Amino acid sequence: MTPKPSDDAAPNATGKKGRPTPTRKEAEAAARARARLGSDPKAQRAAQKSRRKESMRELQAAYKTGDDSGLPERDKGPVKRLLRDVVDSRLGFAELFAPLLVLILVLSSINPVLGQGMWLTAVVLVVADLLWVRFKARREVRRRLPGKPLKGVTYYALVRSLQLRILRLPKPQVKIGQSLPDNYR
């Protein structure tokens, strides 16, 4: 015995869609209605793209000026602003580590013993510099912002101090050697 196809499977078997093709006028009217309602995928993508561009412009402006209102959560607040200023007000050895690695690589190909000695010296200096940054950052947060939690202070300060000054985001707001402002509350 062969099974009989059901009635609702019959239109699919013949390849018909079960409704008449809309005229061009009807299709264009439906597309205009979808665009007005905001359900047109092309219009939604264009609107989303323009919103994304605008938010990126605002974020770039906030990164440039250090304005807390436009920064992402990880960079907001008086503690993070103080940490940025503490790290940016000094020229640390850790930020010069990446360019120094290129020099060490070249010297290692010429004289391996000299390259290895420079490598070990650089690592010791970077670790010492990072320990100093940690000490100074935690001390400044305790002194200038008493009662604020120290969670994340070390990580934020160390990661920022390892970056080249020119690549840091938000951009440095203090010059090297400049004393820190008092308004972090």
C-alpha positions as CSV (number, residue, x, y, z in Angstrom):
1,M,0.0,0.0,0.0
2,T,1.3,3.5,-0.9
3,P,0.4,6.4,1.4
4,K,-1.8,9.1,-0.1
5,P,-0.4,12.6,0.0
6,S,-2.4,15.0,2.3
7,D,-4.2,18.0,0.9
8,D,-1.8,20.6,2.3
9,A,1.2,18.8,0.8
10,A,-0.3,18.9,-2.7
11,P,0.5,22.6,-3.5
12,N,4.2,22.1,-2.5
13,A,4.4,19.0,-4.7
14,T,3.4,21.0,-7.8
15,G,5.8,23.9,-6.9
16,K,3.2,26.6,-6.5
17,K,3.4,29.1,-3.7
18,G,-0.3,29.1,-3.0
19,R,-0.9,32.8,-3.6
20,P,-0.8,35.1,-6.7
21,T,2.4,37.1,-7.4
22,P,1.9,40.7,-6.4
23,T,2.0,43.4,-9.0
24,R,4.9,45.7,-9.1
25,K,2.7,48.5,-7.8
26,E,1.6,46.4,-4.8
27,A,5.2,45.3,-4.1
28,E,6.5,48.8,-4.1
29,A,3.6,50.0,-1.9
30,A,4.4,47.2,0.6
31,A,8.1,48.1,0.6
32,R,7.2,51.8,1.3
33,A,4.9,50.7,4.1
34,R,7.6,48.6,5.7
35,A,10.1,51.5,5.4
36,R,7.6,53.8,7.1
37,L,7.1,51.2,9.9
38,G,10.8,50.7,10.3
39,S,10.7,47.0,9.3
40,D,12.6,47.5,6.0
41,P,15.8,45.6,6.5
42,K,17.8,47.9,4.3
43,A,16.5,51.0,6.1
44,Q,17.2,49.4,9.5
45,R,20.8,48.5,8.5
46,A,21.3,52.1,7.3
47,A,19.9,53.5,10.5
48,Q,22.0,51.1,12.6
49,K,25.1,52.1,10.7
50,S,24.5,55.8,11.2
51,R,23.9,55.2,15.0
52,R,27.1,53.2,15.2
53,K,29.1,55.9,13.4
54,E,27.7,58.5,15.7
55,S,28.5,56.5,18.9
56,M,32.0,55.9,17.6
57,R,32.5,59.6,17.0
58,E,31.3,60.3,20.6
59,L,33.7,57.6,21.9
60,Q,36.6,59.0,20.0
61,A,35.9,62.5,21.3
62,A,35.7,61.1,24.8
63,Y,39.0,59.2,24.4
64,K,40.6,62.4,23.1
65,T,39.4,64.7,25.9
66,G,39.2,62.1,28.7
67,D,35.5,63.1,29.4
68,D,34.0,60.5,31.8
69,S,30.5,60.7,30.4
70,G,31.5,59.2,27.0
71,L,34.0,56.6,28.1
72,P,33.3,52.9,28.5
73,E,32.7,51.6,32.0
74,R,36.3,50.2,32.4
75,D,37.7,53.8,32.1
76,K,35.1,55.7,34.1
77,G,35.4,57.2,37.5
78,P,37.7,59.3,39.6
79,V,39.9,56.3,40.5
80,K,40.6,55.5,36.9
81,R,41.2,59.1,36.0
82,L,43.7,59.4,38.9
83,L,45.5,56.2,37.8
84,R,45.7,57.5,34.2
85,D,47.3,60.7,35.4
86,V,49.7,58.9,37.8
87,V,50.9,56.7,35.0
88,D,51.0,59.5,32.3
89,S,52.9,61.9,34.5
90,R,56.1,59.9,34.4
91,L,58.2,58.3,31.7
92,G,58.5,54.7,32.8
93,F,61.0,52.1,31.6
94,A,58.1,49.6,31.0
95,E,56.7,51.7,28.1
96,L,60.0,51.7,26.4
97,F,60.3,47.9,26.6
98,A,58.7,47.2,23.2
99,P,61.0,49.4,21.2
100,L,64.0,48.1,23.3
101,L,63.1,44.6,22.3
102,V,63.9,45.5,18.6
103,L,67.3,46.8,19.6
104,I,67.9,43.7,21.7
105,L,67.0,41.4,18.8
106,V,69.4,43.2,16.5
107,L,72.2,43.1,19.1
108,S,71.5,39.4,19.7
109,S,72.2,38.6,16.1
110,I,75.5,40.5,16.3
111,N,76.7,39.4,19.7
112,P,74.5,36.8,21.5
113,V,76.1,37.2,24.9
114,L,75.5,41.0,24.8
115,G,71.9,40.5,23.6
116,Q,71.2,38.0,26.4
117,G,72.7,40.4,29.0
118,M,70.6,43.2,27.7
119,W,67.5,41.0,27.7
120,L,67.9,40.1,31.3
121,T,68.7,43.7,32.3
122,A,65.6,44.9,30.5
123,V,63.4,42.4,32.2
124,V,64.7,43.3,35.6
125,L,64.2,47.0,34.9
126,V,60.7,46.4,33.6
127,V,59.7,44.4,36.7
128,A,61.2,47.0,39.0
129,D,59.4,49.8,37.1
130,L,56.1,47.9,37.3
131,L,56.5,47.3,41.0
132,W,57.1,51.1,41.5
133,V,54.0,51.9,39.4
134,R,51.9,49.5,41.5
135,F,53.3,51.1,44.8
136,K,52.8,54.6,43.6
137,A,49.3,54.0,42.1
138,R,47.9,52.4,45.2
139,R,49.5,55.1,47.5
140,E,48.0,57.9,45.4
141,V,44.5,56.3,45.4
142,R,44.7,55.8,49.2
143,R,45.9,59.4,49.7
144,R,43.7,61.3,47.3
145,L,40.6,59.2,47.3
146,P,40.2,57.7,50.8
147,G,37.5,55.1,51.1
148,K,37.6,54.1,47.4
149,P,38.1,50.4,46.7
150,L,41.5,49.3,45.4
151,K,40.1,46.5,43.3
152,G,41.5,46.7,39.8
153,V,43.9,49.5,40.6
154,T,47.1,47.5,40.0
155,Y,45.9,45.9,36.8
156,Y,44.7,49.1,35.3
157,A,47.9,51.0,36.1
158,L,50.2,48.2,35.0
159,V,48.5,47.7,31.7
160,R,48.5,51.4,31.0
161,S,52.2,51.8,31.9
162,L,53.2,49.0,29.5
163,Q,51.6,50.8,26.5
164,L,53.6,53.4,24.5
165,R,52.4,56.8,25.5
166,I,51.3,57.6,22.0
167,L,49.0,54.5,21.8
168,R,47.2,55.0,25.1
169,L,43.5,55.4,25.2
170,P,42.1,57.6,26.7
171,K,44.8,60.0,25.6
172,P,47.1,61.4,28.3
173,Q,45.8,64.6,29.8
174,V,49.0,65.4,31.8
175,K,52.5,66.0,30.5
176,I,55.5,64.0,31.7
177,G,56.8,65.5,34.9
178,Q,53.6,67.6,35.5
179,S,52.2,67.5,39.0
180,L,48.8,66.0,39.4
181,P,45.7,68.1,39.8
182,D,43.7,67.9,43.1
183,N,40.2,67.5,41.6
184,Y,39.6,63.8,41.5
185,R,36.4,63.6,43.5
